[in-house]
């Protein structure tokens, strides 16, 4: 089996590669750019992969509010081209999406299942939801995998690190940290998401799935746990979404239920706190 991985140099792509069977072909933006459909088609038609995994995306949540055309060019129209190419090549497309397709239900307190209606509250979330729809419409053999708050040892290059690294860096500089305490989700370790995605592929049970670590927390609780497990003293205080006033609105609650994944007999992912401890351990080993 030959698998092409778009966005292979990112934190999720780097963790996926070693967990996939057969011939894995890593593709960076220079090799296959979602914003360049002609080059994307030429690359994939030459490779003739059995599976294409798309880890590439425009993921600048706040910037998307002022540059929606760029967000949609990659997350929707570029993905539309990719889905059509995979349909024409009769290959399986694995496309990663986000919990930010939810957010309209401000009273929500229970995890979202795959059958519930989404409702994004940001340009980024809308662009990602549009990408989901074109994949599900155009490519018969697809897995659309929603995940949340990804962090991995390879960092998120385009964004200059991930949340864990940002917290540790700012705390190390002795600066005060204000983190929102009224947004709840499940931060997820890329190793665990990659392992779950790789285990899903052989089932050929195509469709929409939620893949995150287990449990939930606020971003403030996540930050506090980072410092606790890392043994770092930090000047951390909670704030509200309104006080923080980010350019893009985030969901108040976007915890994803993973029951559909485990119903296939696949092993459940570990709790987010255990995953964070494993990440910090991996990080120490690689430093």
C-alpha atoms as an extended CHARMM CRD file, in Angstrom:
* protein
*
       287  EXT
         1         1  UNK       CA              0.0000000000        0.0000000000        0.0000000000  PROA      1               0.0000000000
         2         2  UNK       CA              1.2230000000        3.4840000000       -0.8640000000  PROA      2               0.0000000000
         3         3  UNK       CA              0.1480000000        6.4300000000        1.2830000000  PROA      3               0.0000000000
         4         4  UNK       CA              0.7890000000       10.0890000000        0.4750000000  PROA      4               0.0000000000
         5         5  UNK       CA              0.7590000000       12.4440000000        3.4660000000  PROA      5               0.0000000000
         6         6  UNK       CA              0.0970000000       16.1270000000        2.7720000000  PROA      6               0.0000000000
         7         7  UNK       CA              1.4380000000       18.4580000000        5.4430000000  PROA      7               0.0000000000
         8         8  UNK       CA              3.9680000000       15.8040000000        6.3910000000  PROA      8               0.0000000000
         9         9  UNK       CA              6.3300000000       18.2800000000        8.0470000000  PROA      9               0.0000000000
        10        10  UNK       CA              3.7390000000       19.4480000000       10.5890000000  PROA      10              0.0000000000
        11        11  UNK       CA              3.3290000000       18.0620000000       14.0790000000  PROA      11              0.0000000000
        12        12  UNK       CA              0.5160000000       15.6460000000       13.1530000000  PROA      12              0.0000000000
        13        13  UNK       CA              2.0520000000       14.6220000000        9.8430000000  PROA      13              0.0000000000
        14        14  UNK       CA              5.3910000000       13.8640000000       11.4870000000  PROA      14              0.0000000000
        15        15  UNK       CA              3.7150000000       11.5570000000       14.0050000000  PROA      15              0.0000000000
        16        16  UNK       CA              1.5250000000        9.8650000000       11.4190000000  PROA      16              0.0000000000
        17        17  UNK       CA              4.2600000000        8.7780000000        9.0240000000  PROA      17              0.0000000000
        18        18  UNK       CA              5.9520000000        6.1720000000       11.2730000000  PROA      18              0.0000000000
        19        19  UNK       CA              2.5800000000        4.6500000000       12.2240000000  PROA      19              0.0000000000
        20        20  UNK       CA              1.3930000000        3.9170000000        8.6950000000  PROA      20              0.0000000000
        21        21  UNK       CA              2.0070000000        0.6020000000        6.9140000000  PROA      21              0.0000000000
        22        22  UNK       CA              3.6200000000        0.1480000000        3.5220000000  PROA      22              0.0000000000
        23        23  UNK       CA              5.2140000000        2.8620000000        1.4150000000  PROA      23              0.0000000000
        24        24  UNK       CA              4.6910000000        6.2950000000        2.9730000000  PROA      24              0.0000000000
        25        25  UNK       CA              5.4160000000        9.3300000000        0.8020000000  PROA      25              0.0000000000
        26        26  UNK       CA              5.7280000000       12.5730000000        2.8280000000  PROA      26              0.0000000000
        27        27  UNK       CA              4.6330000000       15.6770000000        0.9220000000  PROA      27              0.0000000000
        28        28  UNK       CA              5.3300000000       19.2130000000        2.0770000000  PROA      28              0.0000000000
        29        29  UNK       CA              3.6660000000       22.3650000000        0.7810000000  PROA      29              0.0000000000
        30        30  UNK       CA              6.4420000000       22.6620000000       -1.7970000000  PROA      30              0.0000000000
        31        31  UNK       CA              5.5000000000       19.2320000000       -3.1550000000  PROA      31              0.0000000000
        32        32  UNK       CA              1.7110000000       19.5180000000       -3.0350000000  PROA      32              0.0000000000
        33        33  UNK       CA              0.0190000000       22.8330000000       -2.2470000000  PROA      33              0.0000000000
        34        34  UNK       CA             -3.7400000000       22.8340000000       -1.6610000000  PROA      34              0.0000000000
        35        35  UNK       CA             -3.8240000000       26.3350000000       -3.1390000000  PROA      35              0.0000000000
        36        36  UNK       CA             -2.3220000000       25.0340000000       -6.4260000000  PROA      36              0.0000000000
        37        37  UNK       CA             -4.7750000000       22.4250000000       -7.8010000000  PROA      37              0.0000000000
        38        38  UNK       CA             -2.8820000000       21.7970000000      -11.0330000000  PROA      38              0.0000000000
        39        39  UNK       CA              0.3660000000       20.9460000000       -9.2490000000  PROA      39              0.0000000000
        40        40  UNK       CA             -1.5390000000       18.9270000000       -6.6580000000  PROA      40              0.0000000000
        41        41  UNK       CA             -3.1600000000       16.8070000000       -9.3690000000  PROA      41              0.0000000000
        42        42  UNK       CA              0.1070000000       16.3270000000      -11.2350000000  PROA      42              0.0000000000
        43        43  UNK       CA              1.8840000000       15.1800000000       -8.0850000000  PROA      43              0.0000000000
        44        44  UNK       CA             -0.7990000000       12.6950000000       -7.0590000000  PROA      44              0.0000000000
        45        45  UNK       CA             -1.3480000000       11.3590000000      -10.5750000000  PROA      45              0.0000000000
        46        46  UNK       CA              2.3760000000       10.6320000000      -10.7530000000  PROA      46              0.0000000000
        47        47  UNK       CA              2.4280000000        8.9390000000       -7.3350000000  PROA      47              0.0000000000
        48        48  UNK       CA             -0.8220000000        6.9720000000       -7.7640000000  PROA      48              0.0000000000
        49        49  UNK       CA             -1.2640000000        6.4350000000       -4.0110000000  PROA      49              0.0000000000
        50        50  UNK       CA             -3.8260000000        4.0700000000       -2.4760000000  PROA      50              0.0000000000
        51        51  UNK       CA             -4.4340000000        6.5120000000        0.3700000000  PROA      51              0.0000000000
        52        52  UNK       CA             -4.0300000000       10.2860000000        0.6790000000  PROA      52              0.0000000000
        53        53  UNK       CA             -3.9100000000       11.7630000000        4.1770000000  PROA      53              0.0000000000
        54        54  UNK       CA             -4.4290000000       15.5070000000        4.3980000000  PROA      54              0.0000000000
        55        55  UNK       CA             -2.8040000000       17.1120000000        7.4400000000  PROA      55              0.0000000000
        56        56  UNK       CA             -2.3750000000       20.4380000000        5.6290000000  PROA      56              0.0000000000
        57        57  UNK       CA             -4.6160000000       23.3900000000        6.4470000000  PROA      57              0.0000000000
        58        58  UNK       CA             -4.8610000000       27.1120000000        6.9260000000  PROA      58              0.0000000000
        59        59  UNK       CA             -5.0710000000       27.1710000000       10.7340000000  PROA      59              0.0000000000
        60        60  UNK       CA             -4.5800000000       30.8190000000       11.7010000000  PROA      60              0.0000000000
        61        61  UNK       CA             -7.8640000000       31.1640000000       13.5520000000  PROA      61              0.0000000000
        62        62  UNK       CA             -7.6800000000       34.8910000000       14.3360000000  PROA      62              0.0000000000
        63        63  UNK       CA             -6.1440000000       35.9570000000       11.0210000000  PROA      63              0.0000000000
        64        64  UNK       CA             -8.9100000000       34.1810000000        9.1320000000  PROA      64              0.0000000000
        65        65  UNK       CA            -11.3350000000       36.8490000000       10.3270000000  PROA      65              0.0000000000
        66        66  UNK       CA             -9.5410000000       39.4420000000        8.1900000000  PROA      66              0.0000000000
        67        67  UNK       CA             -8.3530000000       37.1710000000        5.3610000000  PROA      67              0.0000000000
        68        68  UNK       CA            -11.2880000000       34.8160000000        4.7230000000  PROA      68              0.0000000000
        69        69  UNK       CA            -10.3700000000       34.3360000000        1.0720000000  PROA      69              0.0000000000
        70        70  UNK       CA             -7.0780000000       32.7040000000        2.0800000000  PROA      70              0.0000000000
        71        71  UNK       CA             -8.7610000000       30.4730000000        4.6590000000  PROA      71              0.0000000000
        72        72  UNK       CA            -11.3350000000       29.2680000000        2.1420000000  PROA      72              0.0000000000
        73        73  UNK       CA             -8.7690000000       28.9270000000       -0.6580000000  PROA      73              0.0000000000
        74        74  UNK       CA             -6.9890000000       26.2360000000        1.3530000000  PROA      74              0.0000000000
        75        75  UNK       CA             -9.5720000000       24.7520000000        3.7250000000  PROA      75              0.0000000000
        76        76  UNK       CA            -12.4970000000       24.5960000000        1.3120000000  PROA      76              0.0000000000
        77        77  UNK       CA            -11.6180000000       25.0840000000       -2.3640000000  PROA      77              0.0000000000
        78        78  UNK       CA             -8.2030000000       23.4230000000       -2.1130000000  PROA      78              0.0000000000
        79        79  UNK       CA             -9.7670000000       20.5010000000       -0.2700000000  PROA      79              0.0000000000
        80        80  UNK       CA            -12.4890000000       20.3580000000       -2.9440000000  PROA      80              0.0000000000
        81        81  UNK       CA             -9.7890000000       19.9050000000       -5.5760000000  PROA      81              0.0000000000
        82        82  UNK       CA             -8.0780000000       17.2530000000       -3.4570000000  PROA      82              0.0000000000
        83        83  UNK       CA            -11.3290000000       15.3270000000       -2.9750000000  PROA      83              0.0000000000
        84        84  UNK       CA            -12.0300000000       15.3670000000       -6.7240000000  PROA      84              0.0000000000
        85        85  UNK       CA             -8.5120000000       14.1260000000       -7.4710000000  PROA      85              0.0000000000
        86        86  UNK       CA             -8.8500000000       11.2800000000       -4.9650000000  PROA      86              0.0000000000
        87        87  UNK       CA            -12.2170000000       10.3560000000       -6.4790000000  PROA      87              0.0000000000
        88        88  UNK       CA            -10.7010000000       10.2630000000       -9.9540000000  PROA      88              0.0000000000
        89        89  UNK       CA             -7.7670000000        8.1300000000       -8.7440000000  PROA      89              0.0000000000
        90        90  UNK       CA            -10.1220000000        5.8510000000       -6.7660000000  PROA      90              0.0000000000
        91        91  UNK       CA             -8.0610000000        6.2660000000       -3.6090000000  PROA      91              0.0000000000
        92        92  UNK       CA             -9.0620000000        6.7810000000        0.0110000000  PROA      92              0.0000000000
        93        93  UNK       CA             -8.8930000000       10.3210000000        1.3630000000  PROA      93              0.0000000000
        94        94  UNK       CA             -8.2890000000       10.9150000000        5.0700000000  PROA      94              0.0000000000
        95        95  UNK       CA             -9.0100000000       14.5430000000        5.9150000000  PROA      95              0.0000000000
        96        96  UNK       CA             -8.5040000000       16.1490000000        9.3260000000  PROA      96              0.0000000000
        97        97  UNK       CA            -11.0130000000       18.6850000000       10.5870000000  PROA      97              0.0000000000
        98        98  UNK       CA            -11.6530000000       20.4600000000       13.8690000000  PROA      98              0.0000000000
        99        99  UNK       CA            -13.9180000000       20.8930000000       16.8750000000  PROA      99              0.0000000000
       100       100  UNK       CA            -14.3060000000       24.5170000000       15.7400000000  PROA      100             0.0000000000
       101       101  UNK       CA            -17.1200000000       23.3800000000       13.4350000000  PROA      101             0.0000000000
       102       102  UNK       CA            -19.1970000000       23.6880000000       16.6470000000  PROA      102             0.0000000000
       103       103  UNK       CA            -19.8660000000       26.6840000000       18.8900000000  PROA      103             0.0000000000
       104       104  UNK       CA            -23.3480000000       28.0240000000       18.2080000000  PROA      104             0.0000000000
       105       105  UNK       CA            -24.8630000000       26.0270000000       21.0700000000  PROA      105             0.0000000000
       106       106  UNK       CA            -23.7050000000       28.2280000000       23.9520000000  PROA      106             0.0000000000
       107       107  UNK       CA            -25.5920000000       26.1690000000       26.5540000000  PROA      107             0.0000000000
       108       108  UNK       CA            -23.9060000000       22.9000000000       25.5700000000  PROA      108             0.0000000000
       109       109  UNK       CA            -22.4370000000       20.7650000000       28.3780000000  PROA      109             0.0000000000
       110       110  UNK       CA            -22.2980000000       17.2660000000       26.8450000000  PROA      110             0.0000000000
       111       111  UNK       CA            -19.9200000000       15.9700000000       24.1400000000  PROA      111             0.0000000000
       112       112  UNK       CA            -20.9550000000       16.2940000000       20.4970000000  PROA      112             0.0000000000
       113       113  UNK       CA            -21.4920000000       13.1670000000       18.4190000000  PROA      113             0.0000000000
       114       114  UNK       CA            -20.9040000000       12.9330000000       14.6870000000  PROA      114             0.0000000000
       115       115  UNK       CA            -24.6380000000       12.9910000000       13.8820000000  PROA      115             0.0000000000
       116       116  UNK       CA            -25.2840000000       16.3540000000       15.5340000000  PROA      116             0.0000000000
       117       117  UNK       CA            -25.6070000000       19.5060000000       13.4730000000  PROA      117             0.0000000000
       118       118  UNK       CA            -22.4750000000       21.6740000000       13.4640000000  PROA      118             0.0000000000
       119       119  UNK       CA            -22.5580000000       25.4370000000       13.8790000000  PROA      119             0.0000000000
       120       120  UNK       CA            -19.2520000000       27.3060000000       13.5570000000  PROA      120             0.0000000000
       121       121  UNK       CA            -18.7780000000       30.7420000000       15.0760000000  PROA      121             0.0000000000
       122       122  UNK       CA            -15.6460000000       31.8390000000       13.1920000000  PROA      122             0.0000000000
       123       123  UNK       CA            -14.4390000000       32.1510000000        9.6180000000  PROA      123             0.0000000000
       124       124  UNK       CA            -11.8820000000       29.4300000000       10.2960000000  PROA      124             0.0000000000
       125       125  UNK       CA            -14.5660000000       27.0540000000       11.5890000000  PROA      125             0.0000000000
       126       126  UNK       CA            -16.7960000000       27.7740000000        8.6020000000  PROA      126             0.0000000000
       127       127  UNK       CA            -13.9380000000       27.1680000000        6.1590000000  PROA      127             0.0000000000
       128       128  UNK       CA            -13.1350000000       23.8280000000        7.8040000000  PROA      128             0.0000000000
       129       129  UNK       CA            -16.7930000000       22.7770000000        7.8020000000  PROA      129             0.0000000000
       130       130  UNK       CA            -16.9820000000       23.6140000000        4.1040000000  PROA      130             0.0000000000
       131       131  UNK       CA            -13.9680000000       21.3680000000        3.5520000000  PROA      131             0.0000000000
       132       132  UNK       CA            -15.7270000000       18.5280000000        5.3650000000  PROA      132             0.0000000000
       133       133  UNK       CA            -18.7700000000       18.8360000000        3.1340000000  PROA      133             0.0000000000
       134       134  UNK       CA            -16.8380000000       18.7750000000       -0.1300000000  PROA      134             0.0000000000
       135       135  UNK       CA            -14.8730000000       15.6910000000        0.9540000000  PROA      135             0.0000000000
       136       136  UNK       CA            -18.0300000000       13.8600000000        1.9820000000  PROA      136             0.0000000000
       137       137  UNK       CA            -19.7790000000       14.8920000000       -1.2470000000  PROA      137             0.0000000000
       138       138  UNK       CA            -17.0510000000       14.2890000000       -3.8210000000  PROA      138             0.0000000000
       139       139  UNK       CA            -14.9100000000       11.4010000000       -2.5650000000  PROA      139             0.0000000000
       140       140  UNK       CA            -16.7590000000        8.1150000000       -1.9090000000  PROA      140             0.0000000000
       141       141  UNK       CA            -13.8840000000        6.5370000000        0.0200000000  PROA      141             0.0000000000
       142       142  UNK       CA            -13.2320000000        9.0700000000        2.7570000000  PROA      142             0.0000000000
       143       143  UNK       CA            -12.4900000000        9.4570000000        6.4390000000  PROA      143             0.0000000000
       144       144  UNK       CA            -13.1890000000       12.9190000000        7.8600000000  PROA      144             0.0000000000
       145       145  UNK       CA            -11.5670000000       13.0730000000       11.2830000000  PROA      145             0.0000000000
       146       146  UNK       CA            -12.4100000000       15.8940000000       13.6610000000  PROA      146             0.0000000000
       147       147  UNK       CA             -9.8770000000       16.5080000000       16.3930000000  PROA      147             0.0000000000
       148       148  UNK       CA             -9.0720000000       19.2400000000       18.8900000000  PROA      148             0.0000000000
       149       149  UNK       CA             -6.2380000000       21.3160000000       20.3870000000  PROA      149             0.0000000000
       150       150  UNK       CA             -3.3930000000       19.3460000000       18.8270000000  PROA      150             0.0000000000
       151       151  UNK       CA              0.0800000000       19.4020000000       20.3560000000  PROA      151             0.0000000000
       152       152  UNK       CA              3.1270000000       17.3000000000       19.5110000000  PROA      152             0.0000000000
       153       153  UNK       CA              6.8720000000       17.3730000000       19.9400000000  PROA      153             0.0000000000
       154       154  UNK       CA              7.4260000000       18.6240000000       16.4160000000  PROA      154             0.0000000000
       155       155  UNK       CA              5.4580000000       21.7710000000       17.2280000000  PROA      155             0.0000000000
       156       156  UNK       CA              3.2630000000       23.6090000000       14.7630000000  PROA      156             0.0000000000
       157       157  UNK       CA              5.7850000000       25.2790000000       12.5190000000  PROA      157             0.0000000000
       158       158  UNK       CA              3.5350000000       27.7910000000       10.7890000000  PROA      158             0.0000000000
       159       159  UNK       CA              2.1650000000       29.0200000000       14.1170000000  PROA      159             0.0000000000
       160       160  UNK       CA              5.4890000000       29.1060000000       15.9440000000  PROA      160             0.0000000000
       161       161  UNK       CA              4.8070000000       26.2790000000       18.3810000000  PROA      161             0.0000000000
       162       162  UNK       CA              1.8010000000       24.7310000000       20.0860000000  PROA      162             0.0000000000
       163       163  UNK       CA             -0.1230000000       25.6980000000       23.2230000000  PROA      163             0.0000000000
       164       164  UNK       CA              2.0470000000       23.6230000000       25.5620000000  PROA      164             0.0000000000
       165       165  UNK       CA              5.2650000000       25.0930000000       24.1950000000  PROA      165             0.0000000000
       166       166  UNK       CA              3.8510000000       28.6070000000       24.3270000000  PROA      166             0.0000000000
       167       167  UNK       CA              2.8770000000       28.1860000000       27.9850000000  PROA      167             0.0000000000
       168       168  UNK       CA              6.2970000000       26.8190000000       28.9610000000  PROA      168             0.0000000000
       169       169  UNK       CA              8.1600000000       29.4860000000       26.9840000000  PROA      169             0.0000000000
       170       170  UNK       CA              6.2320000000       32.4210000000       28.4500000000  PROA      170             0.0000000000
       171       171  UNK       CA              6.4280000000       31.0000000000       31.9830000000  PROA      171             0.0000000000
       172       172  UNK       CA             10.1820000000       30.5700000000       31.5220000000  PROA      172             0.0000000000
       173       173  UNK       CA             10.4430000000       34.2590000000       30.6860000000  PROA      173             0.0000000000
       174       174  UNK       CA              8.7430000000       35.1210000000       33.9760000000  PROA      174             0.0000000000
       175       175  UNK       CA              5.8240000000       36.8160000000       32.2620000000  PROA      175             0.0000000000
       176       176  UNK       CA              2.2820000000       36.6520000000       33.6210000000  PROA      176             0.0000000000
       177       177  UNK       CA             -0.1630000000       34.3950000000       31.8050000000  PROA      177             0.0000000000
       178       178  UNK       CA             -3.9080000000       34.9140000000       31.4700000000  PROA      178             0.0000000000
       179       179  UNK       CA             -5.7120000000       31.8980000000       30.0370000000  PROA      179             0.0000000000
       180       180  UNK       CA             -9.4220000000       31.5570000000       29.3650000000  PROA      180             0.0000000000
       181       181  UNK       CA            -11.3190000000       29.4450000000       31.8760000000  PROA      181             0.0000000000
       182       182  UNK       CA            -14.6980000000       29.4190000000       30.0900000000  PROA      182             0.0000000000
       183       183  UNK       CA            -13.7930000000       27.4520000000       26.9570000000  PROA      183             0.0000000000
       184       184  UNK       CA            -13.9480000000       23.6630000000       27.3230000000  PROA      184             0.0000000000
       185       185  UNK       CA            -12.5220000000       21.0640000000       24.9340000000  PROA      185             0.0000000000
       186       186  UNK       CA            -10.1260000000       18.0830000000       24.8800000000  PROA      186             0.0000000000
       187       187  UNK       CA             -6.5170000000       19.0200000000       24.0380000000  PROA      187             0.0000000000
       188       188  UNK       CA             -5.0860000000       16.0750000000       22.1240000000  PROA      188             0.0000000000
       189       189  UNK       CA             -1.5970000000       14.6100000000       21.7290000000  PROA      189             0.0000000000
       190       190  UNK       CA             -0.6540000000       14.0880000000       18.0830000000  PROA      190             0.0000000000
       191       191  UNK       CA              0.8580000000       10.6770000000       18.8720000000  PROA      191             0.0000000000
       192       192  UNK       CA             -2.5220000000        9.4480000000       20.1250000000  PROA      192             0.0000000000
       193       193  UNK       CA             -4.5010000000       10.9770000000       17.2630000000  PROA      193             0.0000000000
       194       194  UNK       CA             -2.0490000000        9.5430000000       14.7240000000  PROA      194             0.0000000000
       195       195  UNK       CA             -2.2280000000        6.0880000000       16.3210000000  PROA      195             0.0000000000
       196       196  UNK       CA             -6.0340000000        6.1680000000       16.3190000000  PROA      196             0.0000000000
       197       197  UNK       CA             -6.1970000000        7.3520000000       12.7000000000  PROA      197             0.0000000000
       198       198  UNK       CA             -3.7880000000        4.6220000000       11.5750000000  PROA      198             0.0000000000
       199       199  UNK       CA             -5.8850000000        1.9730000000       13.3390000000  PROA      199             0.0000000000
       200       200  UNK       CA             -9.0530000000        3.2420000000       11.6380000000  PROA      200             0.0000000000
       201       201  UNK       CA             -7.7360000000        3.0100000000        8.0830000000  PROA      201             0.0000000000
       202       202  UNK       CA             -7.7560000000       -0.8210000000        7.6830000000  PROA      202             0.0000000000
       203       203  UNK       CA            -11.3980000000       -1.0310000000        8.7680000000  PROA      203             0.0000000000
       204       204  UNK       CA            -12.5440000000        0.6320000000        5.5230000000  PROA      204             0.0000000000
       205       205  UNK       CA            -15.5160000000        1.9180000000        7.5580000000  PROA      205             0.0000000000
       206       206  UNK       CA            -15.5690000000        5.2360000000        5.7780000000  PROA      206             0.0000000000
       207       207  UNK       CA            -17.2700000000        8.3140000000        7.1630000000  PROA      207             0.0000000000
       208       208  UNK       CA            -17.0370000000       11.0660000000        9.7700000000  PROA      208             0.0000000000
       209       209  UNK       CA            -15.2920000000       10.3460000000       13.0850000000  PROA      209             0.0000000000
       210       210  UNK       CA            -14.2410000000       12.2480000000       16.2020000000  PROA      210             0.0000000000
       211       211  UNK       CA            -10.6920000000       11.4870000000       17.3680000000  PROA      211             0.0000000000
       212       212  UNK       CA             -9.3900000000       13.1550000000       20.5310000000  PROA      212             0.0000000000
       213       213  UNK       CA             -7.9720000000       12.1500000000       23.8600000000  PROA      213             0.0000000000
       214       214  UNK       CA            -10.5300000000       11.3490000000       26.5700000000  PROA      214             0.0000000000
       215       215  UNK       CA            -12.1250000000       13.7170000000       29.0570000000  PROA      215             0.0000000000
       216       216  UNK       CA            -12.3170000000       17.4930000000       28.9350000000  PROA      216             0.0000000000
       217       217  UNK       CA            -10.9340000000       20.6260000000       30.5580000000  PROA      217             0.0000000000
       218       218  UNK       CA            -10.8270000000       24.3750000000       30.1830000000  PROA      218             0.0000000000
       219       219  UNK       CA             -7.7690000000       25.9520000000       28.6150000000  PROA      219             0.0000000000
       220       220  UNK       CA             -6.8970000000       27.3990000000       32.0220000000  PROA      220             0.0000000000
       221       221  UNK       CA             -7.0400000000       23.9320000000       33.6240000000  PROA      221             0.0000000000
       222       222  UNK       CA             -4.8850000000       22.5800000000       30.8050000000  PROA      222             0.0000000000
       223       223  UNK       CA             -2.3040000000       25.3330000000       31.3750000000  PROA      223             0.0000000000
       224       224  UNK       CA             -2.3030000000       24.7240000000       35.1260000000  PROA      224             0.0000000000
       225       225  UNK       CA             -1.7530000000       20.9930000000       34.5390000000  PROA      225             0.0000000000
       226       226  UNK       CA              1.1050000000       21.6980000000       32.1260000000  PROA      226             0.0000000000
       227       227  UNK       CA              2.9610000000       23.6070000000       34.8340000000  PROA      227             0.0000000000
       228       228  UNK       CA              2.0990000000       21.0510000000       37.5010000000  PROA      228             0.0000000000
       229       229  UNK       CA              3.3960000000       18.0920000000       35.4950000000  PROA      229             0.0000000000
       230       230  UNK       CA              6.4230000000       19.9800000000       34.1800000000  PROA      230             0.0000000000
       231       231  UNK       CA              7.3760000000       21.2200000000       37.6500000000  PROA      231             0.0000000000
       232       232  UNK       CA              7.3140000000       24.8390000000       36.4850000000  PROA      232             0.0000000000
       233       233  UNK       CA              6.2560000000       27.8130000000       38.5900000000  PROA      233             0.0000000000
       234       234  UNK       CA              4.1450000000       30.2310000000       36.6170000000  PROA      234             0.0000000000
       235       235  UNK       CA              2.2250000000       33.4390000000       37.1850000000  PROA      235             0.0000000000
       236       236  UNK       CA             -1.0310000000       32.0090000000       35.8380000000  PROA      236             0.0000000000
       237       237  UNK       CA             -4.4930000000       33.5080000000       36.2760000000  PROA      237             0.0000000000
       238       238  UNK       CA             -7.8780000000       32.7480000000       34.7210000000  PROA      238             0.0000000000
       239       239  UNK       CA             -9.7170000000       35.1130000000       32.4330000000  PROA      239             0.0000000000
       240       240  UNK       CA            -12.9050000000       35.0290000000       30.3990000000  PROA      240             0.0000000000
       241       241  UNK       CA            -13.3490000000       34.9080000000       26.6380000000  PROA      241             0.0000000000
       242       242  UNK       CA            -14.9120000000       38.3630000000       26.7830000000  PROA      242             0.0000000000
       243       243  UNK       CA            -11.9810000000       39.8030000000       28.7230000000  PROA      243             0.0000000000
       244       244  UNK       CA             -9.4120000000       38.1120000000       26.5130000000  PROA      244             0.0000000000
       245       245  UNK       CA            -11.1620000000       39.5040000000       23.4230000000  PROA      245             0.0000000000
       246       246  UNK       CA             -9.4990000000       37.4250000000       20.7000000000  PROA      246             0.0000000000
       247       247  UNK       CA            -10.3310000000       38.5830000000       17.1520000000  PROA      247             0.0000000000
       248       248  UNK       CA            -12.0790000000       35.2630000000       16.3870000000  PROA      248             0.0000000000
       249       249  UNK       CA            -14.7680000000       33.7990000000       18.5760000000  PROA      249             0.0000000000
       250       250  UNK       CA            -14.0850000000       30.2950000000       19.9230000000  PROA      250             0.0000000000
       251       251  UNK       CA            -16.6440000000       27.6820000000       21.0160000000  PROA      251             0.0000000000
       252       252  UNK       CA            -17.5460000000       27.8410000000       24.6980000000  PROA      252             0.0000000000
       253       253  UNK       CA            -17.8300000000       24.0510000000       24.6550000000  PROA      253             0.0000000000
       254       254  UNK       CA            -16.5310000000       21.7780000000       21.8850000000  PROA      254             0.0000000000
       255       255  UNK       CA            -15.8510000000       18.4280000000       23.5290000000  PROA      255             0.0000000000
       256       256  UNK       CA            -16.1650000000       15.6180000000       20.9710000000  PROA      256             0.0000000000
       257       257  UNK       CA            -17.6500000000       12.1920000000       21.7330000000  PROA      257             0.0000000000
       258       258  UNK       CA            -15.5210000000        9.3250000000       20.3650000000  PROA      258             0.0000000000
       259       259  UNK       CA            -18.0650000000        6.5190000000       20.8110000000  PROA      259             0.0000000000
       260       260  UNK       CA            -18.3510000000        5.8930000000       17.0600000000  PROA      260             0.0000000000
       261       261  UNK       CA            -14.6230000000        5.1740000000       16.8560000000  PROA      261             0.0000000000
       262       262  UNK       CA            -14.6000000000        2.7710000000       19.8140000000  PROA      262             0.0000000000
       263       263  UNK       CA            -17.7700000000        1.0560000000       18.5470000000  PROA      263             0.0000000000
       264       264  UNK       CA            -15.6000000000       -0.4770000000       15.8280000000  PROA      264             0.0000000000
       265       265  UNK       CA            -13.7180000000       -2.4180000000       18.5080000000  PROA      265             0.0000000000
       266       266  UNK       CA            -10.7260000000       -0.0970000000       18.3380000000  PROA      266             0.0000000000
       267       267  UNK       CA             -8.9130000000        0.8050000000       21.5720000000  PROA      267             0.0000000000
       268       268  UNK       CA            -10.0310000000        4.0640000000       23.1820000000  PROA      268             0.0000000000
       269       269  UNK       CA             -7.5970000000        6.9430000000       23.4980000000  PROA      269             0.0000000000
       270       270  UNK       CA             -6.1620000000        7.7290000000       26.9310000000  PROA      270             0.0000000000
       271       271  UNK       CA             -7.2690000000       10.6050000000       29.1600000000  PROA      271             0.0000000000
       272       272  UNK       CA             -5.9050000000       14.0120000000       28.2410000000  PROA      272             0.0000000000
       273       273  UNK       CA             -3.8980000000       14.3120000000       31.4620000000  PROA      273             0.0000000000
       274       274  UNK       CA             -2.0890000000       11.0020000000       30.8220000000  PROA      274             0.0000000000
       275       275  UNK       CA             -1.4390000000       12.0800000000       27.2440000000  PROA      275             0.0000000000
       276       276  UNK       CA              0.0490000000       15.3790000000       28.4230000000  PROA      276             0.0000000000
       277       277  UNK       CA              2.3630000000       13.5350000000       30.8260000000  PROA      277             0.0000000000
       278       278  UNK       CA              3.5110000000       11.3090000000       27.9430000000  PROA      278             0.0000000000
       279       279  UNK       CA              4.1180000000       14.3630000000       25.7640000000  PROA      279             0.0000000000
       280       280  UNK       CA              6.2250000000       16.0550000000       28.4140000000  PROA      280             0.0000000000
       281       281  UNK       CA              8.2150000000       12.8440000000       28.8580000000  PROA      281             0.0000000000
       282       282  UNK       CA              8.7890000000       12.5520000000       25.0920000000  PROA      282             0.0000000000
       283       283  UNK       CA              9.7540000000       16.2080000000       25.0050000000  PROA      283             0.0000000000
       284       284  UNK       CA             12.3960000000       15.6740000000       27.7440000000  PROA      284             0.0000000000
       285       285  UNK       CA             13.8200000000       12.6600000000       25.9020000000  PROA      285             0.0000000000
       286       286  UNK       CA             14.1800000000       14.6140000000       22.6780000000  PROA      286             0.0000000000
       287       287  UNK       CA             15.7050000000       17.7250000000       24.2980000000  PROA      287             0.0000000000
